[in-house]
């Protein structure tokens, strides 16, 4: 479901961002690993946007950041902007991370009301 350009960017051996997308029923999932910072913000933005583009009102977009070693505020801001756009289409973006630091970053950015956080993919799917 990702463009060729984005697959190449994510597959670059020098990229610090690793990600895959999948479907589970009507849900679209992103599994992210590595790091998201200003250096790869545009790739992250493209990834989230492309995955959001195939999400429908019958299922959520679930973004699992459990595999990330670092997540800058710019990554959270991308998610928040996409969450608001998805909300207008009747789709919910659900963030997955069992790490307390992620909820602290989301809250520090003032986005706790926009980005619901779940401890596991199963809990996000089961909501």
N, C-alpha and C positions, 0 to 999 in steps of 0.2 A: 504494500500500500504506500510505499515511500518512493519519491522520485529518484531517478538514476543519479542525479547530482548529489542528493542528500545521502544516498547509500555510499557513494564514493567518499564524501566528506567524513562520514562516520567510520568508514573502513580505512581511512588514511592511518598508516602506522604511527604517525606523529600526533594524531588526535588524542586529546586527553578525555574526550567524551566518547563513551560507548553506549549504544542504545539499540534496542530491538522493539518492534511493535508486534502486536498479536490481537486476536479477537477471542472473546469468550462469550458465546451466545451473542447478545446484542451489544455487549460492551467492547470498547476499543481500549487496548492497554499499551502503555509505553513502559518499558523497563530501562531505567537509566543507570549507568555506572561511570566511574571515573570522576571527572571534575567538570563543573560548569562555572565559568568565569567570563570576564569581558573578552577574552581571546576567542571563545567559541560561542558567545551569546547568539550570534546570527544563526549558527548551525542549530542551536537549541530552539531558537524561535521558529526556524523552518520545520524542525521535527515536530514540535507541538502543534504548529499550524496545519501541517499536512495530516497528522493524525486526527486533529479536530475536524478537518474537512470531511472525513468519512464517518464521523460519529453522527448518530441519529437520535431523535428524541426518545426512541424506544430503549436506549441504553446509555450509560455514562462513558465519559473518557476518564480512565484511571491511569494516573501517572505514579509509578512506583520508583521512588528515589532511594530505596534502601541500599542500593549498590554504589551510591555516590560517596566519595571521600571528601568532597568539598562542593558546596553550593552557595554561590554568591547571591547577594540580594537581587541582582539583575535577573537571575534564573527564576526567582519567586515572582518578580514583577511580570515576566513573560507569562507565567502560569495565571496570574491574577487577571491580566488583560484578556487572555484567552478564555478564562472562566466566565468573565462578564459577557463576552461575545457569544459563548456557548449558551449561557443562561437565556439570552434573547431568542435562541433557537429551541429552547426547551431541553437542553442537554446539561447535565451536571458534571463538572470536573471534580474528581476526587483524588486527593493526594495521599500516597501511602508511604509511611515511614514510622518505624517503631522508635526512632531516635528522638529524644526530647529536644535536641538542638534544632531540629527542623521546625518544630512548632514554635520554638523561641525565635527563630529567624522570621517565620511567617508573622508572628505577633509583633516583632520589632518593626517590621515593615508596615504594620497597621492593616494586615490583610487576613486576619483570623476569621472574619465573617464571610470572606469571599472564597477561601480555600479550606474546605473541610479536610481534616487529616484522619486517616485510619491506620491502625497498627499493622494490618496485613491486607494483601490483595483479596483474600477470601472475605474479610469483613467489609471491604469496600464493595465487592460484588454482591454480598448478601444484604446490603442496606435496603 
